[in-house]
Amino acid sequence: MSPLAVLTAIILGSAIAIGFGLCTVWVLAFLLKGESKQLAGEVLTLPLYCGLFIGLAAIATGAMIGIYKKRSWQWWAQIAMWSMVGLLFMISWKR
């Protein structure tokens, strides 16, 4: 397995785990938003991060398929995946 495939697999697995975790927290925060004002504020930002990490997981899945099947578009998928990682970094760094 090439180093790029390993990095892509790490990003894919992390994106799936973080996306699932954020969506679970979002559902729980939505159900418990009446309990705490802090939870009510988080209900508005969690869907954004859920969508971003699910999007990253989808793009990384395409990049993994491209690498394993040696498709001609694999480099475009890698560019998209690393751009999404950069976008997530920039959004998270601002907060």
C-alpha positions as CSV (number, residue, x, y, z in Angstrom):
1,M,0.0,0.0,0.0
2,S,1.4,3.4,-1.0
3,P,1.9,6.1,1.6
4,L,-0.7,8.3,-0.1
5,A,-3.2,5.4,0.2
6,V,-2.4,5.1,3.9
7,L,-2.9,8.8,4.5
8,T,-6.2,8.7,2.5
9,A,-7.4,5.8,4.6
10,I,-6.5,7.6,7.8
11,I,-8.4,10.7,6.7
12,L,-11.3,8.5,5.6
13,G,-11.6,6.7,8.8
14,S,-11.2,9.8,10.9
15,A,-13.8,11.7,8.9
16,I,-16.3,8.9,9.3
17,A,-15.7,8.6,13.0
18,I,-15.8,12.3,13.6
19,G,-18.9,12.8,11.4
20,F,-20.7,10.0,13.2
21,G,-19.8,11.4,16.6
22,L,-20.8,14.9,15.7
23,C,-24.1,13.8,14.3
24,T,-24.8,11.8,17.4
25,V,-24.0,14.7,19.6
26,W,-26.2,16.9,17.4
27,V,-29.2,14.6,17.9
28,L,-28.6,14.5,21.7
29,A,-28.1,18.2,21.9
30,F,-31.3,18.7,19.9
31,L,-33.2,16.5,22.3
32,L,-31.8,18.1,25.4
33,K,-31.7,21.8,24.2
34,G,-34.3,22.8,26.7
35,E,-32.1,21.6,29.6
36,S,-29.2,24.0,29.0
37,K,-28.6,27.3,27.2
38,Q,-25.2,26.2,26.1
39,L,-26.7,23.2,24.4
40,A,-29.2,25.4,22.7
41,G,-26.4,27.4,21.2
42,E,-24.5,24.3,20.0
43,V,-27.5,23.0,18.1
44,L,-27.0,25.7,15.5
45,T,-23.3,25.0,14.8
46,L,-23.3,21.2,14.9
47,P,-25.1,20.6,11.6
48,L,-22.5,22.6,9.8
49,Y,-19.7,20.5,11.2
50,C,-21.7,17.3,10.6
51,G,-22.2,18.2,7.0
52,L,-18.5,19.1,6.5
53,F,-17.2,15.9,7.9
54,I,-19.7,13.8,6.1
55,G,-18.7,15.6,2.9
56,L,-15.0,15.0,3.7
57,A,-15.8,11.3,4.2
58,A,-17.6,11.1,0.8
59,I,-14.7,12.9,-1.0
60,A,-12.1,10.6,0.8
61,T,-14.1,7.6,-0.2
62,G,-13.9,8.7,-3.8
63,A,-10.2,9.3,-3.4
64,M,-9.7,5.8,-2.0
65,I,-11.6,4.2,-4.9
66,G,-9.5,6.2,-7.3
67,I,-6.3,5.1,-5.7
68,Y,-7.2,1.4,-5.4
69,K,-8.7,1.1,-8.9
70,K,-6.0,3.3,-10.4
71,R,-8.5,5.6,-12.1
72,S,-7.4,8.6,-14.2
73,W,-9.3,11.0,-12.0
74,Q,-7.6,9.9,-8.7
75,W,-5.4,13.0,-8.6
76,W,-8.5,15.3,-8.9
77,A,-10.1,13.3,-6.0
78,Q,-6.9,13.8,-4.0
79,I,-6.9,17.5,-4.7
80,A,-10.5,17.7,-3.6
81,M,-9.9,15.8,-0.4
82,W,-6.9,17.8,0.6
83,S,-8.7,21.0,-0.2
84,M,-11.6,19.9,2.1
85,V,-9.0,19.1,4.8
86,G,-7.6,22.6,4.4
87,L,-11.1,24.2,4.5
88,L,-11.9,22.3,7.7
89,F,-8.6,23.4,9.2
90,M,-9.3,27.1,8.3
91,I,-12.8,27.0,9.7
92,S,-11.7,25.3,12.9
93,W,-8.7,27.6,13.3
94,K,-11.0,30.7,13.3
95,R,-12.9,29.4,16.3
